[in-house]
Amino acid sequence: MNRRVYLAAVGTAASAGLAGCSAVRSAFEDEPCSGDDCTIGMTRNEFLPDEYEASVGETVVWKNTSGADHTVTALENHIPEDAEYFATGGYEDESTARDAWDHNGGGLGPRDTFEHTFEVPGTYDYICIPHVRADMTGTIVVTE
């Protein structure tokens, strides 16, 4: 068999086979939040929206709309002083949440949700621990 014909056939078959996989993955990861389902979605490497304005007493719901595990982990030094700390897994502080992730603790699997009710006005910054290097960060601005 001619080497060029063989390589062309293999390349075409590989491209055709992968095309279906990427289309399915994209549709899953781009699933939007809708209605009461969630307030903030998560793609492979970002929170959507990455900044959200909430009112005091409002419950924000994050939904993992991707195929990867994520966390929602508040940055202790970037939330109001009197505010309740929040993180997937129910951890009471950032250090514990980060340590737990080293053992896959606090992960939010695909299609899982996490919610937190904001009682103190101010700015809350949070991250996804496994994807923070990809700049998966978010901000909640809570107003009266």
TIRO-2110 file (N, C-alpha, C; in Angstrom, 1 decimal):
// TIRO-2110
0.8, -1.2, 0.0, N, 1, A
0.0, 0.0, 0.0, CA, 1, A
0.9, 1.2, 0.0, C, 1, A
0.5, 2.3, -0.7, N, 2, A
1.2, 3.5, -0.8, CA, 2, A
1.1, 4.2, 0.6, C, 2, A
2.3, 4.6, 1.1, N, 3, A
2.4, 5.2, 2.4, CA, 3, A
1.5, 6.5, 2.5, C, 3, A
1.4, 7.3, 1.5, N, 4, A
0.6, 8.5, 1.6, CA, 4, A
-0.8, 8.2, 1.6, C, 4, A
-1.3, 7.3, 0.9, N, 5, A
-2.7, 6.9, 0.9, CA, 5, A
-3.0, 6.3, 2.2, C, 5, A
-2.2, 5.5, 2.8, N, 6, A
-2.4, 4.9, 4.1, CA, 6, A
-2.5, 6.0, 5.2, C, 6, A
-1.6, 7.0, 5.2, N, 7, A
-1.6, 8.0, 6.2, CA, 7, A
-2.8, 8.9, 6.1, C, 7, A
-3.2, 9.2, 4.8, N, 8, A
-4.4, 10.0, 4.6, CA, 8, A
-5.6, 9.3, 5.1, C, 8, A
-5.7, 8.0, 4.9, N, 9, A
-6.9, 7.2, 5.4, CA, 9, A
-6.9, 7.2, 6.9, C, 9, A
-5.8, 7.0, 7.5, N, 10, A
-5.7, 7.0, 9.0, CA, 10, A
-6.1, 8.3, 9.6, C, 10, A
-5.6, 9.4, 9.0, N, 11, A
-5.9, 10.7, 9.5, CA, 11, A
-7.3, 11.1, 9.3, C, 11, A
-7.9, 10.7, 8.2, N, 12, A
-9.4, 11.0, 8.0, CA, 12, A
-10.2, 10.2, 9.0, C, 12, A
-9.9, 8.9, 9.2, N, 13, A
-10.7, 8.1, 10.2, CA, 13, A
-10.5, 8.7, 11.6, C, 13, A
-9.3, 9.1, 12.0, N, 14, A
-9.2, 9.6, 13.3, CA, 14, A
-9.9, 10.9, 13.5, C, 14, A
-9.9, 11.8, 12.5, N, 15, A
-10.6, 13.1, 12.6, CA, 15, A
-12.1, 12.8, 12.7, C, 15, A
-12.6, 11.9, 11.9, N, 16, A
-14.1, 11.7, 11.9, CA, 16, A
-14.5, 11.1, 13.2, C, 16, A
-13.7, 10.2, 13.8, N, 17, A
-14.0, 9.6, 15.1, CA, 17, A
-14.0, 10.6, 16.2, C, 17, A
-13.0, 11.5, 16.2, N, 18, A
-12.9, 12.5, 17.3, CA, 18, A
-14.0, 13.6, 17.1, C, 18, A
-14.5, 13.9, 15.9, N, 19, A
-15.4, 14.9, 15.7, CA, 19, A
-16.7, 14.7, 16.6, C, 19, A
-17.2, 13.5, 16.6, N, 20, A
-18.4, 13.2, 17.4, CA, 20, A
-18.1, 13.4, 18.9, C, 20, A
-16.9, 13.0, 19.4, N, 21, A
-16.6, 13.2, 20.8, CA, 21, A
-16.5, 14.6, 21.2, C, 21, A
-15.9, 15.5, 20.4, N, 22, A
-15.8, 16.9, 20.8, CA, 22, A
-17.2, 17.6, 20.8, C, 22, A
-18.0, 17.2, 19.8, N, 23, A
-19.4, 17.8, 19.8, CA, 23, A
-20.2, 17.5, 21.0, C, 23, A
-20.1, 16.2, 21.5, N, 24, A
-20.9, 15.8, 22.6, CA, 24, A
-20.3, 16.5, 23.9, C, 24, A
-19.0, 16.6, 24.0, N, 25, A
-18.4, 17.3, 25.1, CA, 25, A
-18.8, 18.7, 25.2, C, 25, A
-18.7, 19.4, 24.0, N, 26, A
-19.0, 20.8, 24.0, CA, 26, A
-20.5, 21.1, 24.4, C, 26, A
-21.4, 20.3, 23.9, N, 27, A
-22.8, 20.5, 24.3, CA, 27, A
-23.0, 20.3, 25.8, C, 27, A
-22.3, 19.4, 26.4, N, 28, A
-22.4, 19.1, 27.8, CA, 28, A
-21.8, 20.3, 28.6, C, 28, A
-20.7, 20.8, 28.2, N, 29, A
-20.0, 21.8, 28.9, CA, 29, A
-20.6, 23.2, 28.8, C, 29, A
-21.3, 23.4, 27.7, N, 30, A
-21.9, 24.7, 27.4, CA, 30, A
-23.4, 24.8, 28.0, C, 30, A
-23.8, 23.8, 28.7, N, 31, A
-25.2, 23.8, 29.2, CA, 31, A
-25.4, 25.0, 30.1, C, 31, A
-26.3, 25.9, 29.8, N, 32, A
-26.5, 27.1, 30.6, CA, 32, A
-27.3, 26.8, 31.9, C, 32, A
-27.2, 27.7, 32.8, N, 33, A
-28.0, 27.7, 34.0, CA, 33, A
-29.4, 28.3, 33.5, C, 33, A
-30.4, 27.8, 34.0, N, 34, A
-31.7, 28.3, 33.6, CA, 34, A
-32.7, 28.3, 34.8, C, 34, A
-33.4, 29.4, 34.9, N, 35, A
-34.5, 29.5, 35.9, CA, 35, A
-34.0, 29.3, 37.3, C, 35, A
-34.7, 28.4, 38.0, N, 36, A
-34.3, 28.0, 39.4, CA, 36, A
-33.2, 27.0, 39.5, C, 36, A
-32.8, 26.5, 38.3, N, 37, A
-31.7, 25.4, 38.2, CA, 37, A
-30.4, 25.9, 38.9, C, 37, A
-30.0, 27.1, 38.5, N, 38, A
-28.7, 27.6, 39.1, CA, 38, A
-28.6, 29.1, 38.7, C, 38, A
-27.7, 29.7, 39.4, N, 39, A
-27.4, 31.1, 39.2, CA, 39, A
-26.1, 31.3, 38.5, C, 39, A
-25.1, 30.4, 38.8, N, 40, A
-23.7, 30.4, 38.2, CA, 40, A
-23.4, 29.0, 37.7, C, 40, A
-23.0, 29.0, 36.5, N, 41, A
-22.5, 27.7, 35.9, CA, 41, A
-21.0, 27.6, 35.9, C, 41, A
-20.5, 26.4, 35.6, N, 42, A
-19.1, 26.2, 35.5, CA, 42, A
-18.8, 25.4, 34.3, C, 42, A
-17.9, 26.0, 33.4, N, 43, A
-17.4, 25.4, 32.3, CA, 43, A
-16.1, 24.7, 32.7, C, 43, A
-15.3, 24.2, 31.7, N, 44, A
-14.1, 23.5, 32.0, CA, 44, A
-13.1, 24.4, 32.9, C, 44, A
-13.1, 25.7, 32.6, N, 45, A
-12.1, 26.6, 33.3, CA, 45, A
-12.7, 27.9, 33.7, C, 45, A
-14.0, 28.1, 33.9, N, 46, A
-14.5, 29.4, 34.3, CA, 46, A
-15.9, 29.3, 34.9, C, 46, A
-16.2, 30.3, 35.7, N, 47, A
-17.5, 30.4, 36.3, CA, 47, A
-18.3, 31.4, 35.4, C, 47, A
-19.5, 31.0, 35.1, N, 48, A
-20.3, 31.9, 34.2, CA, 48, A
-21.6, 32.3, 34.9, C, 48, A
-21.8, 33.5, 35.2, N, 49, A
-20.9, 34.6, 35.0, CA, 49, A
-19.8, 34.6, 36.1, C, 49, A
-18.7, 35.3, 35.8, N, 50, A
-17.6, 35.3, 36.8, CA, 50, A
-17.8, 36.4, 37.8, C, 50, A
-18.8, 37.3, 37.6, N, 51, A
-19.1, 38.3, 38.6, CA, 51, A
-20.7, 38.3, 38.6, C, 51, A
-21.2, 38.3, 39.9, N, 52, A
-22.7, 38.2, 40.0, CA, 52, A
-23.0, 39.2, 41.1, C, 52, A
-24.1, 39.9, 40.9, N, 53, A
-24.6, 40.8, 42.0, CA, 53, A
-25.8, 40.2, 42.7, C, 53, A
-25.8, 40.0, 44.0, N, 54, A
-26.8, 39.4, 44.8, CA, 54, A
-27.3, 40.4, 45.8, C, 54, A
-28.5, 40.2, 46.3, N, 55, A
-29.0, 41.0, 47.4, CA, 55, A
-28.8, 40.3, 48.7, C, 55, A
-28.7, 41.0, 49.8, N, 56, A
-28.6, 40.4, 51.2, CA, 56, A
-29.8, 39.4, 51.3, C, 56, A
-29.5, 38.2, 51.8, N, 57, A
-30.5, 37.2, 52.0, CA, 57, A
-30.7, 36.3, 50.8, C, 57, A
-30.1, 36.6, 49.6, N, 58, A
-30.3, 35.8, 48.4, CA, 58, A
-29.4, 34.6, 48.5, C, 58, A
-30.0, 33.5, 48.0, N, 59, A
-29.2, 32.2, 47.9, CA, 59, A
-28.7, 32.1, 46.4, C, 59, A
-27.4, 31.9, 46.3, N, 60, A
-26.8, 31.7, 45.0, CA, 60, A
-26.5, 30.2, 44.8, C, 60, A
-26.9, 29.7, 43.7, N, 61, A
-26.7, 28.3, 43.4, CA, 61, A
-25.7, 28.2, 42.2, C, 61, A
-24.6, 27.4, 42.5, N, 62, A
-23.6, 27.1, 41.5, CA, 62, A
-23.9, 25.7, 40.9, C, 62, A
-23.8, 25.5, 39.6, N, 63, A
-24.0, 24.2, 39.1, CA, 63, A
-22.8, 23.8, 38.2, C, 63, A
-22.2, 22.7, 38.4, N, 64, A
-21.2, 22.2, 37.6, CA, 64, A
-21.7, 21.7, 36.2, C, 64, A
-21.6, 22.6, 35.2, N, 65, A
-22.1, 22.3, 33.9, CA, 65, A
-21.0, 21.7, 33.0, C, 65, A
-19.9, 21.3, 33.5, N, 66, A
-18.8, 20.7, 32.7, CA, 66, A
-18.7, 19.2, 33.1, C, 66, A
-17.7, 18.6, 32.5, N, 67, A
-17.4, 17.2, 32.7, CA, 67, A
-16.3, 17.0, 33.7, C, 67, A
-15.7, 18.1, 34.3, N, 68, A
-14.6, 18.1, 35.2, CA, 68, A
-15.1, 18.3, 36.6, C, 68, A
-14.4, 17.9, 37.7, N, 69, A
-14.8, 18.2, 39.0, CA, 69, A
-14.3, 19.6, 39.3, C, 69, A
-15.0, 20.3, 40.1, N, 70, A
-14.7, 21.7, 40.5, CA, 70, A
-14.9, 21.9, 42.0, C, 70, A
-14.5, 23.0, 42.5, N, 71, A
-14.8, 23.5, 43.9, CA, 71, A
-15.3, 24.9, 43.8, C, 71, A
-16.1, 25.3, 44.8, N, 72, A
-16.4, 26.7, 45.0, CA, 72, A
-15.8, 27.0, 46.4, C, 72, A
-14.7, 27.8, 46.4, N, 73, A
-13.9, 28.0, 47.6, CA, 73, A
-13.7, 29.4, 47.9, C, 73, A
-14.3, 30.0, 48.9, N, 74, A
-14.2, 31.4, 49.2, CA, 74, A
-12.7, 31.7, 49.7, C, 74, A
-12.2, 32.8, 49.3, N, 75, A
-10.9, 33.3, 49.8, CA, 75, A
-11.1, 34.1, 51.0, C, 75, A
-10.7, 33.5, 52.1, N, 76, A
-10.9, 34.1, 53.5, CA, 76, A
-10.6, 35.6, 53.6, C, 76, A
-9.5, 36.0, 53.0, N, 77, A
-9.1, 37.4, 53.1, CA, 77, A
-9.8, 38.3, 52.1, C, 77, A
-10.8, 37.7, 51.3, N, 78, A
-11.5, 38.5, 50.3, CA, 78, A
-13.0, 38.3, 50.5, C, 78, A
-13.4, 38.2, 51.7, N, 79, A
-14.9, 38.2, 52.0, CA, 79, A
-15.1, 39.2, 53.2, C, 79, A
-16.3, 39.8, 53.3, N, 80, A
-16.5, 40.7, 54.5, CA, 80, A
-16.1, 40.1, 55.8, C, 80, A
-15.7, 40.9, 56.7, N, 81, A
-15.2, 40.4, 58.0, CA, 81, A
-16.2, 39.6, 58.8, C, 81, A
-17.5, 40.0, 58.8, N, 82, A
-18.5, 39.3, 59.5, CA, 82, A
-19.2, 38.2, 58.8, C, 82, A
-18.8, 38.0, 57.5, N, 83, A
-19.5, 37.0, 56.7, CA, 83, A
-19.2, 35.6, 57.0, C, 83, A
-20.1, 34.7, 56.7, N, 84, A
-19.9, 33.3, 56.9, CA, 84, A
-19.1, 32.7, 55.8, C, 84, A
-18.1, 31.9, 56.1, N, 85, A
-17.2, 31.3, 55.1, CA, 85, A
-18.0, 30.2, 54.4, C, 85, A
-17.7, 30.0, 53.1, N, 86, A
-18.4, 29.0, 52.3, CA, 86, A
-17.4, 28.3, 51.4, C, 86, A
-17.7, 27.0, 51.2, N, 87, A
-16.9, 26.2, 50.3, CA, 87, A
-17.6, 24.8, 50.1, C, 87, A
-17.5, 24.3, 48.9, N, 88, A
-18.1, 23.0, 48.7, CA, 88, A
-17.4, 22.0, 49.6, C, 88, A
-18.2, 21.1, 50.1, N, 89, A
-17.6, 20.1, 51.1, CA, 89, A
-18.0, 20.6, 52.5, C, 89, A
-18.5, 21.9, 52.7, N, 90, A
-18.9, 22.4, 54.0, CA, 90, A
-17.7, 22.7, 54.9, C, 90, A
-16.5, 23.0, 54.3, N, 91, A
-15.4, 23.3, 55.2, CA, 91, A
-15.5, 24.7, 55.8, C, 91, A
-15.0, 24.8, 57.0, N, 92, A
-15.2, 26.1, 57.8, CA, 92, A
-14.1, 27.1, 57.5, C, 92, A
-13.0, 26.8, 56.8, N, 93, A
-12.0, 27.7, 56.4, CA, 93, A
-11.3, 27.3, 55.2, C, 93, A
-10.6, 28.3, 54.6, N, 94, A
-9.9, 28.1, 53.3, CA, 94, A
-8.8, 27.0, 53.4, C, 94, A
-8.0, 27.0, 54.5, N, 95, A
-6.9, 26.1, 54.6, CA, 95, A
-7.5, 24.6, 54.6, C, 95, A
-8.5, 24.4, 55.4, N, 96, A
-9.1, 23.1, 55.4, CA, 96, A
-9.6, 22.6, 54.1, C, 96, A
-10.3, 23.6, 53.3, N, 97, A
-10.8, 23.3, 52.0, CA, 97, A
-9.7, 22.9, 51.1, C, 97, A
-8.6, 23.7, 51.1, N, 98, A
-7.4, 23.4, 50.2, CA, 98, A
-6.8, 22.0, 50.6, C, 98, A
-6.6, 21.8, 51.9, N, 99, A
-6.0, 20.5, 52.3, CA, 99, A
-6.9, 19.3, 51.8, C, 99, A
-8.2, 19.5, 52.0, N, 100, A
-9.2, 18.4, 51.6, CA, 100, A
-9.1, 18.1, 50.1, C, 100, A
-8.9, 19.2, 49.3, N, 101, A
-8.8, 18.9, 47.8, CA, 101, A
-7.6, 18.1, 47.5, C, 101, A
-6.6, 18.1, 48.3, N, 102, A
-5.4, 17.2, 48.0, CA, 102, A
-5.8, 15.8, 48.1, C, 102, A
-6.9, 15.5, 48.7, N, 103, A
-7.4, 14.1, 48.8, CA, 103, A
-8.8, 14.0, 48.1, C, 103, A
-9.0, 14.9, 47.1, N, 104, A
-10.3, 15.0, 46.3, CA, 104, A
-11.5, 15.3, 47.1, C, 104, A
-11.3, 16.0, 48.3, N, 105, A
-12.4, 16.4, 49.1, CA, 105, A
-13.0, 17.7, 48.6, C, 105, A
-14.3, 17.8, 48.8, N, 106, A
-15.0, 19.1, 48.4, CA, 106, A
-15.3, 19.2, 47.0, C, 106, A
-15.0, 18.2, 46.2, N, 107, A
-15.3, 18.3, 44.7, CA, 107, A
-16.7, 18.3, 44.4, C, 107, A
-17.1, 19.1, 43.4, N, 108, A
-18.4, 19.2, 42.9, CA, 108, A
-18.4, 18.5, 41.5, C, 108, A
-19.1, 17.3, 41.5, N, 109, A
-19.1, 16.5, 40.2, CA, 109, A
-20.0, 17.1, 39.2, C, 109, A
-19.9, 16.6, 37.9, N, 110, A
-20.7, 17.1, 36.9, CA, 110, A
-22.2, 17.0, 37.2, C, 110, A
-22.9, 18.1, 36.9, N, 111, A
-24.3, 18.4, 37.2, CA, 111, A
-24.7, 18.5, 38.7, C, 111, A
-23.7, 18.5, 39.6, N, 112, A
-24.0, 18.7, 41.0, CA, 112, A
-24.1, 20.2, 41.2, C, 112, A
-24.8, 20.5, 42.3, N, 113, A
-25.0, 21.9, 42.7, CA, 113, A
-24.5, 22.2, 44.1, C, 113, A
-24.2, 23.5, 44.3, N, 114, A
-23.8, 24.0, 45.7, CA, 114, A
-24.5, 25.3, 45.8, C, 114, A
-25.0, 25.6, 47.0, N, 115, A
-25.6, 26.8, 47.3, CA, 115, A
-25.1, 27.5, 48.6, C, 115, A
-25.2, 28.8, 48.6, N, 116, A
-24.9, 29.6, 49.8, CA, 116, A
-25.8, 30.8, 49.8, C, 116, A
-26.2, 31.1, 51.0, N, 117, A
-27.1, 32.3, 51.2, CA, 117, A
-26.2, 33.4, 51.8, C, 117, A
-26.2, 34.6, 51.2, N, 118, A
-25.4, 35.7, 51.6, CA, 118, A
-26.1, 36.6, 52.5, C, 118, A
-25.7, 36.8, 53.7, N, 119, A
-26.4, 37.6, 54.7, CA, 119, A
-25.7, 38.9, 55.0, C, 119, A
-24.4, 39.1, 54.6, N, 120, A
-23.7, 40.3, 54.9, CA, 120, A
-23.3, 41.0, 53.5, C, 120, A
-23.6, 42.3, 53.4, N, 121, A
-23.2, 43.0, 52.2, CA, 121, A
-21.7, 43.1, 52.0, C, 121, A
-21.3, 43.1, 50.8, N, 122, A
-19.9, 43.3, 50.5, CA, 122, A
-19.4, 42.5, 49.3, C, 122, A
-18.1, 42.4, 49.1, N, 123, A
-17.6, 41.6, 47.9, CA, 123, A
-17.0, 40.3, 48.4, C, 123, A
-17.3, 39.3, 47.7, N, 124, A
-16.8, 37.9, 48.1, CA, 124, A
-16.1, 37.4, 46.8, C, 124, A
-14.8, 37.1, 47.0, N, 125, A
-14.0, 36.4, 45.9, CA, 125, A
-13.9, 35.0, 46.3, C, 125, A
-14.0, 34.1, 45.2, N, 126, A
-13.9, 32.7, 45.4, CA, 126, A
-13.1, 32.1, 44.2, C, 126, A
-12.7, 30.8, 44.3, N, 127, A
-11.9, 30.1, 43.3, CA, 127, A
-12.4, 28.7, 43.2, C, 127, A
-12.0, 28.1, 42.1, N, 128, A
-12.0, 26.6, 42.0, CA, 128, A
-10.6, 26.2, 42.2, C, 128, A
-10.4, 25.4, 43.3, N, 129, A
-9.0, 25.0, 43.6, CA, 129, A
-8.3, 24.3, 42.5, C, 129, A
-8.8, 23.3, 41.9, N, 130, A
-8.0, 22.6, 40.9, CA, 130, A
-7.8, 23.4, 39.6, C, 130, A
-8.6, 24.5, 39.4, N, 131, A
-8.4, 25.3, 38.1, CA, 131, A
-8.1, 26.7, 38.4, C, 131, A
-7.6, 27.1, 39.5, N, 132, A
-7.2, 28.5, 39.8, CA, 132, A
-6.1, 28.9, 38.9, C, 132, A
-5.2, 28.0, 38.6, N, 133, A
-4.1, 28.4, 37.7, CA, 133, A
-4.6, 28.8, 36.3, C, 133, A
-5.7, 28.3, 35.9, N, 134, A
-6.4, 28.6, 34.7, CA, 134, A
-7.3, 29.9, 34.8, C, 134, A
-7.1, 30.5, 36.0, N, 135, A
-7.9, 31.7, 36.3, CA, 135, A
-9.4, 31.5, 36.5, C, 135, A
-9.7, 30.3, 37.1, N, 136, A
-11.1, 30.0, 37.4, CA, 136, A
-11.5, 30.7, 38.7, C, 136, A
-11.9, 31.9, 38.6, N, 137, A
-12.1, 32.8, 39.8, CA, 137, A
-13.5, 33.4, 39.6, C, 137, A
-14.1, 33.8, 40.7, N, 138, A
-15.4, 34.5, 40.6, CA, 138, A
-15.6, 35.5, 41.8, C, 138, A
-16.5, 36.4, 41.6, N, 139, A
-16.8, 37.4, 42.6, CA, 139, A
-18.4, 37.5, 42.7, C, 139, A
-18.8, 37.6, 44.0, N, 140, A
-20.2, 37.9, 44.3, CA, 140, A
-20.2, 39.3, 45.0, C, 140, A
-21.0, 40.2, 44.5, N, 141, A
-21.1, 41.5, 45.1, CA, 141, A
-22.5, 41.5, 45.7, C, 141, A
-22.6, 41.6, 47.1, N, 142, A
-23.8, 41.5, 47.8, CA, 142, A
-24.2, 42.9, 48.2, C, 142, A
-25.4, 43.4, 47.8, N, 143, A
-25.9, 44.7, 48.1, CA, 143, A
-27.1, 44.6, 49.1, C, 143, A
-27.4, 45.7, 49.8, N, 144, A
-28.5, 45.8, 50.7, CA, 144, A
-29.8, 45.7, 49.9, C, 144, A
END
